[in-house]
């Protein structure tokens, strides 16, 4: 395959007010760390997206903007092309971002004091949004063994008995799992059995590696289709998270109307003059860029796995089936979460604490590989040097 995109290019992001690099001192206490944390990329977005945005800027008028037919069609075409899922236009609504969509869904579909099931270690905003909205996180922890996370379906059956909603992370951040059709069907059947509304965060659905296939939960059965909301966005896929543009798919009319009512109450129903064309351009023209990105990221996964095995055998990669933010297993270092966090900072690397993702994340750290391989290797070498000093 002829390469059109240079993912090895180092693009200086310091001085752009990006959280990942300019926020290092505020978050980690040091400004000069190798940043391998926040889940965005250090790669330039597809040229086609940039060109559309340049044209929009050159127009020079930045007034209120509606969602055009082409916005909906770009998303519909993408989901059928990439995920074999036929989405009807009337099912689609939106949100400024998926964390915002979580909060709206919680308000629309549950009441204070309700129990909402999550599967830790999982994206920390799940538990945070539930608590901020005066609901109770009901924990169905993932199981870990042989280098892989899996669901505890027996426990999930119990937890759903008195739950109002469930949040599924698919693919799972930070476990890196791309759930199989069998696993998804089991979750869907249990939600239908207990009449629990299922919210599926599928923001990482386009970053899936060879041998694995993402299946939108709503496509599993007609029953779960009518009991779920699916959150998707081009933000992780094409590195345009700063535009805050997401699609929310709710096939059930009653649930969709309840969601839209909550959206309107907060006056969040409008898009922006930049986020709408960015969303549309990414889904319309970004596929060749994505195909090359996936090859590059999988090569980086191989590089990390091999380096750890050869240079730091006490640390291993939880090899991801999808996403670009896998976990590394540091449990053999026998450090508590604070010690591990301080150790990595001392090594000169900024990574997310595994413990921040909840039960089961202790002893792990989340590594962002969506950066040039030279940057990833710089961070790995720093960790290797620090581990060797522990052994002296």
Order of alpha helices (4+ residues) and beta strands (2+ residues): alpha-alpha-beta-alpha-alpha-beta-alpha-beta-alpha-beta-beta-beta-alpha-beta-alpha-beta-alpha-beta-alpha-beta-alpha-alpha-alpha-beta-beta-alpha-beta-beta-beta-alpha
